Amino acid sequence: MQMVELNTEILKGMGSYCLRSKKKSHGYIQKNKWLNERFEEGLKYIQLMENKKQVGFIEYTVEEDYLVIHCLWVSETGKGYGTKLIQQCLHDAKSQSKRGIVVVTNPQTSWTPSKEIFIKNDFQLIDTAPYHFELLVYHFDSRTPLPSFPTNWEERLNQFHGLTIIRSFQCPYVEVATENIIAGAKQLGIDVKIIDLKNREELMKLAPTPYGIYSVVFKGKLISFHRLTIHSVVKKVKEVMGQ
């Protein structure tokens, strides 16, 4: 096995992991653009190779005293791929003298990493948020203060009255999810507002859930934080409208 840490040059040749079968899609192109912009901020995107084949990746960045895992994905479970990638992140956290690593999970969607692989690697559940979000941490010193979720989720939701998508191209599948919202809204004759998050400050101010990559809100109610079918979009919006 081999770890390959992507940079601008390697990304140009190898490409990122998700949606790599559709390299000409808008979502894939925007993901790679997003990665290039984040590399300068210290983001790490590491692909795991086995017999010259991509079998998984991990993406993480620096947030104050901790490394934060954005995404962990493997082509096959039970092979130890996830553990190897987590160990690489732990190595980086120690070498950078960080307090540890944090990750957000949610059992309701595959859009966040699976909780089980982190529990297996000695992470601890330390906080929860609405809609089944969980905050897990691996910390090197139990005496240090632990991170936590914000608590003003309702206040954030109430900022949005019309049908609004709050997104970042951190995930290439956001584009498809957006298209389904727009298609569903068109059936209902509703306009859609899209807010593209440009930095951490905007995310911390606007994201209505701990999953800051993608959220859909209507009349102060969360419609979704992951991809929906067009039928589900219409159904959920109608529910909020009382139809």
C-alpha positions in Angstrom: 0.0 0.0 0.0 1.1 3.6 -0.6 -0.1 6.9 0.7 -0.2 9.7 -1.8 -0.6 13.3 -0.5 -2.2 15.5 -3.2 -1.0 18.9 -4.1 -1.8 21.1 -7.1 0.5 19.2 -9.4 -0.5 15.7 -8.4 -4.2 16.7 -8.3 -3.9 17.8 -11.9 -2.6 14.4 -13.0 -4.4 12.0 -10.6 -7.6 13.9 -9.7 -9.6 13.6 -6.6 -11.4 10.4 -5.5 -15.2 11.1 -5.5 -17.1 11.3 -8.8 -13.8 10.5 -10.7 -15.9 8.6 -13.3 -17.4 12.0 -14.3 -14.4 14.3 -14.5 -16.1 16.7 -16.8 -19.0 17.3 -14.5 -19.4 20.7 -12.8 -19.3 19.2 -9.4 -16.0 17.4 -10.0 -14.4 20.4 -11.5 -15.6 22.6 -8.6 -14.3 20.1 -6.1 -10.8 20.2 -7.5 -10.9 24.0 -7.6 -11.9 24.0 -4.0 -9.1 21.6 -3.1 -6.5 23.8 -4.8 -7.7 26.9 -2.8 -7.6 24.9 0.4 -4.1 23.4 0.0 -2.6 26.8 0.7 -4.6 26.9 4.0 -3.1 23.6 5.2 -5.7 21.1 4.1 -4.5 17.6 3.5 -6.0 15.2 1.0 -4.4 11.8 1.1 -5.3 8.9 -1.2 -4.5 5.3 -0.3 -3.2 3.2 -3.2 -3.0 -0.6 -3.4 -1.5 -2.2 -6.5 -1.6 1.2 -8.2 -5.4 1.4 -7.7 -7.2 4.1 -5.6 -8.8 2.3 -2.6 -9.7 5.2 -0.4 -8.9 8.7 0.8 -9.0 11.0 3.8 -9.4 14.8 3.9 -8.6 16.9 6.9 -7.6 20.4 7.9 -6.4 22.5 10.8 -8.9 24.3 13.1 -7.2 26.0 16.0 -5.8 23.3 18.3 -7.3 20.2 16.5 -7.1 18.6 13.1 -10.7 18.2 11.7 -11.5 15.3 9.4 -13.8 16.4 6.6 -14.2 13.1 4.9 -13.0 9.4 5.0 -14.0 7.0 2.3 -12.8 3.5 1.3 -13.7 1.3 -1.7 -14.1 -1.8 0.5 -14.6 -2.3 4.3 -12.8 -5.0 6.3 -9.4 -4.4 4.6 -8.0 -1.9 7.2 -8.0 0.9 4.7 -9.9 3.3 7.0 -7.6 2.6 10.0 -4.5 3.3 7.9 -5.8 6.6 6.8 -6.8 7.6 10.3 -3.4 6.6 11.6 -1.8 9.0 9.0 -4.0 11.8 10.4 -3.0 11.0 13.9 0.6 11.1 12.9 0.2 14.5 11.4 -1.7 15.8 14.5 1.2 14.7 16.8 3.8 16.1 14.5 2.0 19.5 14.5 1.6 19.4 18.3 -2.2 19.5 18.1 -4.4 18.4 21.0 -6.0 15.7 18.8 -8.5 15.1 16.0 -12.3 15.8 15.7 -14.8 14.4 13.2 -18.6 14.9 12.7 -20.7 11.8 12.1 -24.4 11.2 11.5 -26.0 7.7 11.2 -28.8 9.1 9.1 -26.7 9.7 6.0 -23.6 8.3 4.1 -22.5 11.9 3.4 -20.6 11.9 6.7 -18.0 9.3 7.7 -19.2 6.3 9.6 -19.0 6.5 13.3 -17.9 2.9 13.8 -14.5 3.2 12.3 -13.6 6.0 14.7 -14.9 4.3 17.8 -12.8 1.3 16.7 -9.8 3.6 16.6 -10.4 5.0 20.2 -12.3 8.2 19.3 -14.9 9.2 22.0 -18.4 10.7 21.5 -18.3 14.1 23.3 -21.3 16.1 21.9 -24.5 15.9 19.9 -26.6 18.3 17.9 -30.1 18.2 16.3 -30.8 15.9 13.4 -28.6 13.1 14.9 -25.2 14.9 14.5 -22.4 13.6 16.7 -19.0 15.1 17.5 -16.2 12.5 18.1 -12.7 13.3 19.4 -9.3 11.6 19.7 -7.3 13.7 22.2 -3.8 13.2 23.3 -4.2 14.6 26.8 -7.4 14.1 28.8 -6.6 17.2 30.8 -7.1 19.6 27.8 -10.4 21.3 27.1 -12.6 19.5 24.7 -14.3 21.0 21.6 -18.0 21.3 21.3 -20.8 22.1 18.9 -22.4 25.6 18.8 -25.9 25.8 20.3 -27.6 28.4 18.2 -29.0 26.1 15.5 -32.6 27.4 15.7 -31.3 31.0 15.4 -29.4 30.0 12.3 -32.4 28.3 10.7 -34.6 31.3 11.3 -32.4 33.5 9.1 -33.9 31.8 6.0 -37.5 32.2 4.9 -37.5 31.4 1.2 -36.2 28.1 -0.2 -32.5 28.4 0.4 -29.5 26.2 -0.4 -26.4 26.8 1.8 -23.5 25.0 0.2 -19.7 24.5 -0.3 -18.1 22.6 -3.2 -16.1 20.6 -0.6 -18.2 17.7 -1.9 -18.7 17.1 -5.7 -22.1 15.6 -5.2 -23.4 19.0 -4.0 -24.1 20.0 -7.6 -26.4 17.0 -8.2 -28.2 17.6 -4.9 -28.7 21.3 -5.9 -30.1 20.3 -9.3 -32.7 18.1 -7.6 -33.8 21.0 -5.3 -34.1 23.4 -8.2 -36.2 20.8 -10.2 -38.5 20.1 -7.3 -38.9 23.8 -6.6 -39.8 24.4 -10.3 -42.6 21.9 -10.0 -44.0 23.9 -7.1 -43.4 27.3 -8.7 -40.9 28.4 -6.0 -37.7 30.3 -6.5 -34.5 29.0 -5.0 -31.7 31.1 -3.4 -28.2 29.6 -3.4 -25.6 30.8 -0.9 -22.0 29.6 -1.7 -20.0 29.6 1.5 -16.6 31.1 0.8 -14.7 30.8 4.1 -14.9 29.5 7.6 -16.4 32.7 9.0 -19.4 32.5 6.7 -19.8 28.8 7.5 -19.8 29.5 11.3 -22.4 32.2 10.8 -24.8 30.6 8.3 -24.5 26.8 8.4 -27.7 25.5 10.1 -26.2 22.2 11.0 -22.7 20.9 11.9 -22.5 19.6 8.3 -21.5 22.9 6.8 -21.1 21.5 3.3 -24.8 21.4 2.3 -28.1 22.4 3.8 -31.6 23.2 2.4 -33.9 25.4 4.5 -37.4 26.6 3.9 -39.4 28.9 6.2 -37.0 28.3 9.0 -37.2 24.5 8.7 -34.4 22.2 7.6 -35.4 20.4 4.5 -32.3 18.3 4.1 -28.5 18.1 4.7 -27.9 15.5 2.0 -29.1 14.7 -1.5 -32.8 14.1 -2.1 -34.7 12.8 -5.1 -36.9 15.3 -6.8 -40.0 13.5 -5.5 -38.7 13.9 -1.9 -37.9 17.6 -2.4 -41.5 18.2 -3.5 -42.9 16.2 -0.6 -40.8 17.9 2.1 -41.5 21.4 0.8 -45.2 20.7 0.7 -45.1 19.5 4.3 -43.6 22.8 5.4 -46.2 24.7 3.3 -48.9 22.6 5.1 -50.2 21.1 1.8 
